[in-house]
Amino acid sequence: MCVVCVNVGDRGTVENLNGGGLNGLCLATFIENMDSSERRRDIRAHASPTAHILRIGSVERVEIVNASYRGLFIRTPTPTPLNQLLRIRILLPTKTVDINCVPVRVIVEGNGRAGIGVRFFALDGEDKRHWESYIKSLLAPRRMVA
């Protein structure tokens, strides 16, 4: 199996690879047929550790819906603006971690309940090791089935 990663904005790369084909389709057709709503880079796992958004002067409990190595999708009582730096405290089984993140997607349902997709920002050191270990533990059963 051959996997080709292409920066779609790089027309030269797309044109050079266009004649090679991918599953019977040329690369340009394959890119056009991709579901644009699916922009995740990592596999997500269902997760539900206790979590809070820490703000100056307040703490807001949130519900984690799913998680990956580089981000989360969380339910919040109120929507959060895009690109606003947030700090989320997550109680993992082994340690409590504080993670800086940025909302990259905001969804508000008809009932007013909000959900935000966040990307981690500057996660490193011991917190990163604990987070990655937690995600590996969530994904391990999925890999065994495959």
N, C-alpha and C positions, 0 to 999 in steps of 0.2 A: 504494500500500500504506500502511496506517495501523498504527502500532505504539502500543500503550497500555501504559504501565508503571503498575502499581498496587501500592501497599503493601497486601498482603492483609489485614493487621491493621486497616486502615481500612475498617470496614463501610460507612460513608456513601459513600465513593468507589465501592466495589464495587456498592452498590445503585443509585447514580446511573448507572453505566455498564452495569448489568445488561441493560437493555432494548435497548441498541444492537447487540448480537450480535457474534460474532467467528467467522468461517468457518462460519456457520450455527449456532453455539452461543451461548448467552448467556454472559456473562463468568464467572458463578459456575460454570457447568458446565465451561467451559474450564479454570478454575483447578482444579476437582476432578479433571479428567482428566489434568492434568499429571503427569509422572513425578517424584515427590518426591525420588527418589534423585539426580537431576541438579540440583545446586544451584550450578553454576559460573556465574559472571558473564562470564567471558572464555573465548575459544577457547583450547584447550590445544594445544601442539605437542610432538611427541616430541623429547626432548632428552637428551643424555648427556655433558655436560661433567663433568669431575672436580669432586667436591665433598666437603667435610668439615664435620661439626658440630664447632664449637669449644666446649669446656667448660673450666672451670677445672681445670687439671692434665691434660687429655687432649684428644686429637683423634680423631674417629671418621669413617672414610671411609664415605660413603653413595652410593647410586646414584640419580641423578635419572631418573625415568621419563618425566615430562612437565612442561611449564612454561607459565606464562602471564605476563601483565603484572603480576599481583598475587599470584602464588603458585606452588607446586611440589607435585608428588607425588614422594616419595622412598622408597626401600627402605632399611631400617636393620636391623642385626643384632638390635636390641632395641627394643621399643616405647618411645615417649616419651609422658609424660602430656599430656593436653590442656591448653591455655592456659599452658604453661611457655615462657617466653621463650627462644628459641634463637638462636645466631649461626651462620650457614652461610657458609663460604668457597667461592666458585665460581670456577673458572678458566675465564673466557671467552676466546675467541680474541684479543680486543683488550686485556683487562685482568683482573686478579683482583679480584673484588668480595666484600666482607663484608656480608651481609644479615641484619638482625634479622628474626625471624619467630616466629609462634605456631602450634603444631599445632592444627588445627580438626577433624581427622578422623584416627582411628587404626584401622588394620585389622591383625589378626593372623591369618595363614594357619594351616592345620592343622599345617604343619611348623614353626611357631614363628617364621617370618620375618615381620617387621613392615613396614608401609608407613604413612607419615603424609602427610596433606595439610596443607600449611602456608600461611598467609597472611602476606605481608610486613608488617612493622611499621616505619613511619618511614623508608621507602626514599626518599631524595631526593638532590639534587645530581648530581655526576658519576657516582656509582654507578648512580643511576636512569637517567641518559641511556645509559650503557653497557648496562644490562640491557634497556631498551626497544629499543635498536638491535639487540641480539642476538635478541630475540623477533621483531621485524619481519623479520629475515633468515630466521628459521625459518618464518614464516608466508607470506612472499612467494611461494614456489612454489605454495602452496595457493591463494592468491588468483588467480594466473595461470591455474590450471586452471578455476576457477569462472568 
